[in-house]
Amino acid sequence: MGKLVRALAILLLLAIIGLVAYAYFGPFFGADFSAPQTEIRIPVELNGS
């Protein structure tokens, strides 16, 4: 049972390291993480009293 927990902990650690590496090195290999930037204009009517 201890070997199973140890193996899962190692896999979790490798997954975290892989995710951080992908987030850091992804833009160098063409991955674009930026949000699409579009201008949105919505007219607003204010009822002043």
N, CA, C and O of each residue as an XYZ file, in Angstrom:
196
protein
N       0.828     -1.191      0.000
C       0.000      0.000      0.000
C       0.871      1.254      0.000
O       0.537      2.247     -0.646
N       1.974      1.207      0.716
C       2.876      2.347      0.777
C       3.516      2.651     -0.571
O       3.752      3.812     -0.905
N       3.798      1.596     -1.348
C       4.387      1.786     -2.666
C       3.401      2.481     -3.608
O       3.800      3.295     -4.440
N       2.132      2.160     -3.474
C       1.103      2.774     -4.308
C       0.985      4.272     -3.996
O       0.909      5.096     -4.907
N       0.970      4.608     -2.731
C       0.887      6.011     -2.329
C       2.126      6.771     -2.794
O       2.032      7.906     -3.262
N       3.274      6.139     -2.661
C       4.527      6.774     -3.095
C       4.526      6.985     -4.600
O       4.953      8.038     -5.073
N       4.056      6.006     -5.357
C       4.001      6.127     -6.814
C       3.032      7.237     -7.218
O       3.332      8.013     -8.125
N       1.886      7.325     -6.563
C       0.924      8.383     -6.866
C       1.483      9.759     -6.517
O       1.247     10.725     -7.242
N       2.218      9.854     -5.418
C       2.824     11.130     -5.032
C       3.870     11.547     -6.052
O       3.963     12.729     -6.386
N       4.653     10.612     -6.549
C       5.665     10.925     -7.553
C       4.999     11.356     -8.857
O       5.443     12.311     -9.493
N       3.937     10.660     -9.257
C       3.216     11.042    -10.470
C       2.593     12.428    -10.332
O       2.610     13.211    -11.281
N       2.056     12.730     -9.181
C       1.477     14.057     -8.939
C       2.554     15.130     -9.015
O       2.336     16.188     -9.606
N       3.693     14.870     -8.433
C       4.798     15.819     -8.471
C       5.288     16.031     -9.903
O       5.559     17.165    -10.299
N       5.402     14.963    -10.676
C       5.816     15.094    -12.072
C       4.780     15.857    -12.896
O       5.141     16.628    -13.785
N       3.506     15.649    -12.610
C       2.451     16.373    -13.319
C       2.512     17.860    -13.011
O       2.338     18.683    -13.909
N       2.752     18.210    -11.773
C       2.859     19.623    -11.392
C       4.070     20.263    -12.058
O       3.984     21.378    -12.571
N       5.194     19.559    -12.052
C       6.406     20.081    -12.701
C       6.171     20.247    -14.204
O       6.596     21.241    -14.793
N       5.505     19.291    -14.814
C       5.207     19.376    -16.245
C       4.280     20.544    -16.568
O       4.477     21.225    -17.575
N       3.280     20.784    -15.737
C       2.355     21.893    -15.952
C       3.063     23.234    -15.824
O       2.826     24.142    -16.621
N       3.922     23.361    -14.834
C       4.678     24.602    -14.656
C       5.639     24.808    -15.827
O       5.789     25.927    -16.316
N       6.280     23.749    -16.270
C       7.200     23.858    -17.406
C       6.445     24.246    -18.677
O       6.943     25.054    -19.461
N       5.271     23.694    -18.890
C       4.473     24.036    -20.065
C       4.019     25.492    -20.010
O       4.031     26.187    -21.026
N       3.625     25.951    -18.837
C       3.204     27.345    -18.692
C       4.377     28.295    -18.911
O       4.191     29.391    -19.439
N       5.553     27.900    -18.523
C       6.729     28.766    -18.661
C       7.306     28.731    -20.074
O       7.611     29.781    -20.639
N       7.460     27.544    -20.650
C       8.103     27.395    -21.951
C       7.135     27.342    -23.116
O       7.574     27.355    -24.266
N       5.839     27.283    -22.867
C       4.847     27.198    -23.933
C       4.916     28.320    -24.944
O       4.887     28.052    -26.145
N       5.007     29.589    -24.501
C       5.077     30.682    -25.482
C       6.289     30.608    -26.415
O       6.228     31.132    -27.527
N       7.378     29.979    -25.996
C       8.536     29.838    -26.870
C       8.274     28.851    -28.005
O       8.946     28.899    -29.036
N       7.303     27.960    -27.822
C       7.002     26.943    -28.822
C       5.677     27.178    -29.525
O       5.157     26.275    -30.181
N       5.117     28.389    -29.395
C       3.924     28.737    -30.159
C       2.618     28.673    -29.398
O       1.576     28.973    -29.980
N       2.614     28.307    -28.152
C       1.375     28.292    -27.378
C       1.058     29.715    -26.941
O       1.909     30.394    -26.366
N      -0.156     30.166    -27.210
C      -0.559     31.531    -26.875
C      -1.589     31.471    -25.756
O      -2.695     30.968    -25.949
N      -1.224     31.985    -24.589
C      -2.100     31.920    -23.426
C      -2.853     33.219    -23.183
O      -3.626     33.314    -22.230
N      -2.639     34.223    -24.034
C      -3.280     35.509    -23.791
C      -4.754     35.450    -24.190
O      -5.150     34.700    -25.082
N      -5.535     36.251    -23.512
C      -6.964     36.318    -23.805
C      -7.183     37.129    -25.079
O      -6.431     38.064    -25.355
N      -8.208     36.779    -25.858
C      -8.487     37.573    -27.051
C      -8.913     38.985    -26.660
O      -9.725     39.166    -25.753
N      -8.365     39.975    -27.341
C      -8.631     41.356    -26.981
C      -9.499     41.989    -28.055
O      -9.031     42.276    -29.157
N     -10.747     42.201    -27.729
C     -11.669     42.877    -28.622
C     -12.376     43.970    -27.833
O     -12.665     43.820    -26.646
N     -12.645     45.071    -28.522
C     -13.330     46.178    -27.878
C     -14.828     45.962    -27.990
O     -15.341     45.661    -29.068
N     -15.527     46.116    -26.872
C     -16.978     45.949    -26.832
C     -17.576     47.264    -26.359
O     -17.237     47.765    -25.287
N     -18.475     47.821    -27.175
C     -19.150     49.061    -26.807
C     -20.630     48.786    -26.666
O     -21.286     48.340    -27.607
N     -21.152     49.058    -25.474
C     -22.568     48.865    -25.200
C     -23.123     50.195    -24.692
O     -22.652     50.707    -23.676
N     -24.125     50.766    -25.386
C     -24.684     52.031    -24.911
C     -25.466     51.829    -23.614
O     -26.177     50.840    -23.435
N     -25.310     52.793    -22.725
C     -25.978     52.728    -21.428
C     -26.784     54.002    -21.244
O     -26.271     55.104    -21.438
N     -28.043     53.849    -20.871
C     -28.886     55.010    -20.586
C     -29.038     55.142    -19.082
O     -29.460     54.205    -18.406
N     -28.693     56.313    -18.564
C     -28.805     56.566    -17.147
C     -30.022     57.450    -16.904
O     -30.174     58.489    -17.546
N     -30.881     57.045    -15.985
C     -32.056     57.826    -15.634
C     -31.726     58.709    -14.452
O     -31.784     58.254    -13.310
N     -31.380     59.965    -14.700
C     -31.042     60.887    -13.634
C     -32.304     61.548    -13.092
O     -33.175     61.959    -13.858
N     -32.397     61.646    -11.775
C     -33.580     62.304    -11.203
C     -33.184     63.424    -10.280
O     -34.049     64.089     -9.710
